[in-house]
Amino acid sequence: MKKAHIVLKIIFSFFMFFSATGELTLNETVVHSLDILQMPTYLLYLLGILKILGIITIWLSPIEWLMEWAYAGFTFDFLGAIFGFIATRQLLFPDVFMAPLAMILCLLTYFSWKKRK
């Protein structure tokens, strides 16, 4: 069970790291998606920094409640993205698939962590 959790955490961390990199570098595709969702570009810096801090937290924090908050933050990020696509009726490919996929991966990682304890 421990191996499965570590593998899930590695996959999830890479997923979030690449997402954060796209946000912090103001990748053209990421900026375009945010424009279509009618959200300000400056949010990308905040999202990118918080994702990197969340990754660091789920790997290094010995404080359980801090890890809970990191997973909650990731979950709110994905829920916000999914809601944005629904509210604006902009089903952007591949974004419309990536947010739910990331949400599922986050939940799997979270529940495997909780089960391990």
N, C-alpha and C positions, 0 to 999 in steps of 0.2 A: 504493500500500500504506500509505503514511503517513496518508492521509486516513481509510482504513478503521480504522486503529488509534486515531486520535483520536476518531472517532465512537463506537467501541466503549467507549473509556475514558470519554467523556462520559456515555453511557447507563449504564454500570456505576457511575460516580460518583454520578449522580443516584439510582440505585436504592439504593445504600448510604447516601447522605445521608438519604433519606426513611426508611429503616429505622432509622438512628441517631437521627433526630428522634423517631420513635415510641417508641424505647427511652428516650431521655433525658427525654422529657416524660411518661413512664409512661402512654402512650396506653392507654385502657381495653381495646381489642381485643388489644393486645400483652400486657398484663398477664394478661388472660384466657387467652390461648394459653399463656403460661408456667405459669399455675396448672394448666391441664389437663395439661401435660407434667411436672408435679410438680417444677418447678424454682423456686428462690427468686427473688423479685422484685429483690433487690439486684443480681443479675447483669446486669440491664438497663443500669444505669449503666456498668458495666465494658464491656459489649458496645458501647454507644453511643459511649463515648469512644474505644475502640480502632478502631471503624469510621471515625470522623472522622480519627484519626491515620493510619489506613491510606490514606484518600483523599488526605490531604495528602502522604503519602509517595510514592504512585504518580505524583503530579503534579510534585512539587518535588525529590525526592531525587536527587542525582547519584550516590549510593552504590548500586551494583547489588545487593549482598547485602541491603541494607535493603529494597529493592523486592521482592526474592524473599521476604523474611519477611512483608511486608505481604500479598502474594498468598497465601502459605501460611496466614496468619492468617484471611483471608477464607475460604479453602477449609476450614479446620478449623471455622469458624463454620457453614458450610453443611452439612458432614458431621455436625456435632453436632445440627443441627436435623433433618436427615433421619433420623438414628439415633433421636432423641427421638420422632419420629412413629411410627417402626416399633416401638420398644421399648414404648411406651405404647398402641399400637394406636389412636391418636387421629389420624385423618386429617382434620384441620381444613381446611376450605375458606376462603380461598384459600391458606393457609399451606403446605399439602402440595404445592402447585404452585410457590409462590414460591421455596422453598429450592432445588429442583433447577434452576429457571430461573436463579436468581442464580448457582448453581454453574457452569452452562453459560456464562453471560455472563462470569463471572470467568475461566474457562479460555480462552475465546475472546480475551479482552483480554490475558491473560498470554501466550498463544502468539503473538498478533500482535505483542506487544512483543518477545518473544524472536526472532521471525522478522525483525523490523525491524533488529535489531542486527547 
